[in-house]
């Protein structure tokens, strides 16, 4: 349930800011499976840049905003 916990922390952290969240299955793309297969969940920006992985990182999200 790491993905659900990660999303809950993200939503709580950004509760006062609008944002769009798109779920994607890492196994749906071979390159994602190779790159992130052992680092699930991951949070990417719209351009595909990594923000944080495995655990929610509020500081990384804030730096990215």
VENNORNOR-V438485 format. One record per residue. N is the residue number from 0. RES is the residue in one small letter. D_CENTER is the distance of its C-alpha to the mean C-alpha in whole Angstrom. Layout:
n | res | d_center
N | RES | D_CENTER
N | RES | D_CENTER
This chain:
n | res | d_center
0 | x | 14
1 | x | 11
2 | x | 9
3 | x | 11
4 | x | 11
5 | x | 8
6 | x | 8
7 | x | 11
8 | x | 11
9 | x | 8
10 | x | 11
11 | x | 14
12 | x | 13
13 | x | 13
14 | x | 16
15 | x | 18
16 | x | 16
17 | x | 16
18 | x | 13
19 | x | 12
20 | x | 9
21 | x | 9
22 | x | 9
23 | x | 10
24 | x | 12
25 | x | 11
26 | x | 15
27 | x | 16
28 | x | 16
29 | x | 18
30 | x | 16
31 | x | 13
32 | x | 15
33 | x | 17
34 | x | 14
35 | x | 11
36 | x | 13
37 | x | 14
38 | x | 10
39 | x | 9
40 | x | 6
41 | x | 4
42 | x | 2
43 | x | 5
44 | x | 8
45 | x | 11
46 | x | 13
47 | x | 10
48 | x | 10
49 | x | 8
50 | x | 7
51 | x | 6
52 | x | 6
53 | x | 8
54 | x | 9
55 | x | 8
56 | x | 9
57 | x | 11
58 | x | 13
59 | x | 11
60 | x | 9
61 | x | 13
62 | x | 14
63 | x | 12
64 | x | 14
